[in-house]
Structures are given as structure tokens and as C-alpha cells.
Amino acid sequence: MALTFKHGGFYSDLDSLTIRSLKELRNVFGTADTKTRRNMRMECTPKNGSLIIQNLINGNFHLEKGHKLAWEIMQQMKEKFDPNGRFNQIGPLLVTSVAQSLFKLPKPLTNVNGPQLTILPFYSFLPVSCQTAHQQYWTNKPRTPIQWETMFNCSYAVHFFGYLNSRRPIKGDEKKEAYSYLGKRHCPLSIKPLKQF
């Protein structure tokens, strides 16, 4: 957060794979939603206020240099961080509460699009929930390229939930592994070392 405040830019967790240009994104946060899943009739860019959002995520976001949200998040981190506390105490819940307070956002949150803050729909970075990622990203039944593309067609990046799936091997099977399918197309250097093992 400090680097984002000082220099501006896009932050992405290391267990995410970017699959679409991020150039157009300014002052954006993705969201988490464990209840609503995107269906094929949903628009990639829904109307403001049309989605009810559980909370913001801090695994993928962009803020301009000196953005007041980054500053306020750092102030709250300084006040609330407990080294003996739970691991996610300064994560999504803190980011959400600071954004709601700073921008007078409604509870529950809805998607918004503005110059100081844009809240993107959950499928922008989390097309699959953490509860179903292991089933959706590693399938028993082969998927076609059209099925994979349909799953990710509204996403800027795909979060693979490394803390949940780090023991799942990547074997290079594009029909059964989302990472193998996407990696070959969007980050071929990440798939190339598989041949060395």
C-alpha cells in the first residue's frame, strides 16, 4: 500500500494471472461475492448500483499516486494491526470499512464508477469463488476452449487462491486445468518450466 501511495500503480497478488489489459483501470478495487455467481446474461460492465457487494478485495487494485484511500488504509493499518491477531485483520474488511467511511458508500456496498473510486464486479478478478476454485480450476471433465473463454470473458485477471490450491499440481493439461489453459495464452513463460520437471 505504501508503494502504491508513493508511486501509484496496479497491485496484484502473485497467485493471480492477468489476462486482459489493465491500462483503462484507474482507482479501482475488485470485490468478493460468495453468494452471486456470474451468469452468461450478466453484462461485463453492469450499471452503477446494480450489484450488491460483500466486500472489496485487496488482491487486485489500482490507485493513483498520493490517493487519499491508500493513505487512510495505511493509517488504519497502523492503528489496528496486532502481530498476534488473525492473519486477515488488515485485509479486505479493513479496506472495505475505510472506503465506506471515506467515500460515504452505502451498506451493503454496490458497484460504483467514479474518478476517485471504481468498484468493479466480482468477476473482474475473482471469476470463481474461493469455495469452488478447486472444482472450477481443476476439473475432472475436460473443457473446451470456448468453455474456458466463457468463464473468463469478463475478467481482467484470475485469482488462483494459492493459499487453498498451492498443493494442486500444474501438469499442463489445458482441458482440465484453468492455469494451463490461460498460462499458455497469457503468460507462456510460467508454463514453459513444466517441461523441465
Protein Blocks (a to p, Z undefined) as FASTA:
>chain_A
ZZmmmnopadddfkbccfbdfklpghiaddddfkbccdfkbcfbdcehkaccfbdcfkbc
cddehiaklmmmmmmmmmmpcfklcfklmmmmlmmmmmmmmnopacdddddddfkbccdd
fklmmmbcfklmmmmmmcfbdcdfklmmmmmmmcfbdcehlmlmmmpccehiaklmmklm
mmmmmommlmmmmmmZZ
